Amino acid sequence: MTLVGVYVGDILVTATSVEKVDKFFQDMQVVELKDLGVVSKFLGVAFSYDEEDGWALDQEQVIQDMLVKFGLDKAVPVSTPIGGEQDGEAPGELLPSGGAGTPGRPTVQTFQSLVGSLLWISSCTRPDISFAVHRATRNSHAPREADWRLAKRIAKYLKGTKSINDADYAADKTDRKSVSGGVVMMAGAVVAWMCKKQACVALSTMESEFVAASHTTARMLGVIECLKEIGIKVRMPSLLHVDNQAAIAQLEGGDTTGHAKHIDTRHKFVKDFVKKKVLLINYCESKKMRVDVLTKVLPAPRLAELRGLVMPSG
């Protein structure tokens, strides 16, 4: 089997043997492809291989370039990407809407450029900043001074740290909508993650966990379908870890209570997959829930602990 990833003029080829990779390039000689050897960098992501630990990915150079671009390369690193003080912080003035701006005099365009870089980094290699970046982008159409300070704080956190299912309950004080967080793992490695504001206002922790389970299940099913497409057999059922017993009772097919009847039916497909034995719900103690890193403001020690679990090589 040979898999080919293409982005504009960049190609990443992997196969079940070196001979198949070589054959691919032989067959494509008519297109004038250049074989650069074993991958070391692709789309700004650096790859390194260790026979014992396998592949490791990082964006150290991308982070450094971002820090220089926004005048933060000499900044003092911070231990967390977001702090509890952000909730009570005065939003400050709206950033000017005109012009490119500078790090010292940021405009909306300056802010959007920085958070765009942070979004790229968080989606490729750094799930530990996903929640903070999600917070920073809430007002990307009309950012204020506090949003700019938060974006810079995330960058400072990255400066000091270069080299699965959960939800918070009504954490956004502006609209009281919860945030879903999920991590998809395969063979002990994190292969996908998400941090997403829930579209509805949950009236209880159980409800927010129920919605988070649906978001994570959708992401997990996407990974499973991708694996099936390339001929990899997935053993069923897949485990879905949840840290709320009331949500588990609902997910496992219990009668829908009055507290859950109003939950959108699009989130209740999870129960059907449990019945079909595609999913197996497993209770996970909150203290062991590694994806708190995607849904909560955490103190530095807890953040470092969870970062080691979701980014074992980071």
Secondary structure as the mmCIF struct_conf table of DSSP 4:
data_model
#
loop_
_struct_conf.conf_type_id
_struct_conf.id
_struct_conf.beg_label_comp_id
_struct_conf.beg_label_asym_id
_struct_conf.beg_label_seq_id
_struct_conf.end_label_comp_id
_struct_conf.end_label_asym_id
_struct_conf.end_label_seq_id
STRN STRN1 THR A 2 TYR A 7
TURN_TY1_P TURN_TY1_P1 VAL A 8 GLY A 9
STRN STRN2 ASP A 10 ALA A 15
BEND BEND1 THR A 16 SER A 17
HELX_RH_AL_P HELX_RH_AL_P1 VAL A 18 ASP A 27
TURN_TY1_P TURN_TY1_P2 MET A 28 MET A 28
HELX_RH_3T_P HELX_RH_3T_P1 GLN A 29 VAL A 31
TURN_TY1_P TURN_TY1_P3 GLU A 32 GLU A 32
BEND BEND2 VAL A 38 VAL A 38
BEND BEND3 SER A 40 SER A 40
STRN STRN3 LYS A 41 PHE A 42
TURN_TY1_P TURN_TY1_P4 LEU A 43 GLY A 44
STRN STRN4 VAL A 45 ASP A 50
TURN_TY1_P TURN_TY1_P5 GLU A 51 ASP A 53
STRN STRN5 GLY A 54 ASP A 58
HELX_RH_AL_P HELX_RH_AL_P2 GLU A 60 LYS A 69
TURN_TY1_P TURN_TY1_P6 PHE A 70 GLY A 71
TURN_TY1_P TURN_TY1_P7 ASP A 73 LYS A 74
BEND BEND4 ALA A 75 ALA A 75
HELX_LH_PP_P HELX_LH_PP_P1 VAL A 76 PRO A 77
BEND BEND5 SER A 79 SER A 79
BEND BEND6 PRO A 81 ILE A 82
TURN_TY1_P TURN_TY1_P8 GLY A 84 GLY A 84
HELX_RH_AL_P HELX_RH_AL_P3 GLU A 85 GLY A 88
BEND BEND7 GLU A 89 GLU A 89
HELX_LH_PP_P HELX_LH_PP_P2 GLU A 93 GLU A 93
STRN STRN6 LEU A 94 LEU A 94
HELX_LH_PP_P HELX_LH_PP_P3 LEU A 95 PRO A 96
BEND BEND8 GLY A 98 GLY A 99
BEND BEND9 PRO A 103 ARG A 105
HELX_RH_AL_P HELX_RH_AL_P4 VAL A 108 CYS A 124
TURN_TY1_P TURN_TY1_P9 THR A 125 THR A 125
HELX_RH_3T_P HELX_RH_3T_P2 PRO A 127 ILE A 129
HELX_RH_AL_P HELX_RH_AL_P5 SER A 130 ALA A 136
TURN_TY1_P TURN_TY1_P10 THR A 137 HIS A 141
BEND BEND10 ALA A 142 ALA A 142
STRN STRN7 ARG A 144 ARG A 144
HELX_RH_AL_P HELX_RH_AL_P6 GLU A 145 GLY A 160
TURN_TY1_P TURN_TY1_P11 THR A 161 THR A 161
STRN STRN8 ASN A 165 ALA A 167
BEND BEND11 TYR A 169 ALA A 170
TURN_TY1_P TURN_TY1_P12 LYS A 173 ASP A 175
STRN STRN9 VAL A 179 MET A 186
TURN_TY1_P TURN_TY1_P13 ALA A 187 GLY A 188
STRN STRN10 ALA A 189 LYS A 197
BEND BEND12 ALA A 199 CYS A 200
BEND BEND13 LEU A 203 SER A 204
HELX_RH_AL_P HELX_RH_AL_P7 THR A 205 GLU A 229
TURN_TY1_P TURN_TY1_P14 ILE A 230 GLY A 231
HELX_LH_PP_P HELX_LH_PP_P4 ILE A 232 ARG A 235
BEND BEND14 MET A 236 PRO A 237
STRN STRN11 SER A 238 VAL A 242
BEND BEND15 ASP A 243 ASP A 243
HELX_RH_AL_P HELX_RH_AL_P8 GLN A 245 LEU A 251
TURN_TY1_P TURN_TY1_P15 GLU A 252 GLY A 253
HELX_LH_PP_P HELX_LH_PP_P5 GLY A 254 THR A 257
TURN_TY1_P TURN_TY1_P16 GLY A 258 HIS A 262
BEND BEND16 ILE A 263 ILE A 263
HELX_RH_3T_P HELX_RH_3T_P3 THR A 265 HIS A 267
TURN_TY1_P TURN_TY1_P17 LYS A 268 LYS A 268
HELX_RH_AL_P HELX_RH_AL_P9 PHE A 269 LYS A 275
TURN_TY1_P TURN_TY1_P18 LYS A 276 LYS A 277
BEND BEND17 VAL A 278 VAL A 278
STRN STRN12 LEU A 279 TYR A 283
HELX_RH_3T_P HELX_RH_3T_P4 SER A 286 LYS A 288
HELX_RH_3T_P HELX_RH_3T_P5 ARG A 290 LEU A 294
TURN_TY1_P TURN_TY1_P19 THR A 295 THR A 295
BEND BEND18 LYS A 296 LYS A 296
HELX_RH_AL_P HELX_RH_AL_P10 ALA A 300 VAL A 310
TURN_TY1_P TURN_TY1_P20 PRO A 312 SER A 313
#
